[in-house]
């Protein structure tokens, strides 16, 4: 899923990692409405309020947001 893609789906997992040793990356696994599971990077504020089962929506060119 690229920056210009639009999608919506349900959070199935939250995770974080220090992939390069110095930056913390927050990701959620989202089951999209067409039954694909994709990992999506989200900002800290959104990651803190999301729970498994929450709906996310992303408009083309925008950032993921809670539905």
Order of alpha helices (4+ residues) and beta strands (2+ residues): beta-beta-beta-alpha-beta-beta
